[in-house]
Amino acid sequence: MEELSTGAGVAPQTIGAGLPETLREAEALVTSIERAVQRETARGVRDLSVEVNREGVLLRGRCATYYCKQLAQHAAMAIPGGDRLTNSIEVS
């Protein structure tokens, strides 16, 4: 496994089992999850940030309803590699 360097949305840590093993794969996962979340929530998550690290995937951002937060979570979990997810999207 290679050590990931800092990149947009990718933490500088080694990716664990079940998650991407290379920086390129991690960046592709981040992009896929960002697109899925924005599509499924009709761009309802503001300041969306997706990070991939050895613990899994971390969603951050803000949205208006808990339903939107739930949609974001389900969209991310539907992407292969997005099943180990922490949803830190704030509802405000």
FENBELRA-V557879 format. One record per run of one state. SS is the DSSP state (2 for helix, 1 for strand, 0 for the rest). FROM is the first residue (numbers start at 1). TO is the last residue. If there is no record, write none. Layout:
ss:SS from:FROM to:TO
ss:SS from:FROM to:TO
This chain:
ss:0 from:1 to:6
ss:1 from:7 to:7
ss:0 from:8 to:9
ss:1 from:10 to:10
ss:0 from:11 to:22
ss:2 from:23 to:40
ss:0 from:41 to:45
ss:1 from:46 to:53
ss:0 from:54 to:55
ss:1 from:56 to:63
ss:0 from:64 to:65
ss:2 from:66 to:77
ss:0 from:78 to:84
ss:1 from:85 to:91
ss:0 from:92 to:92
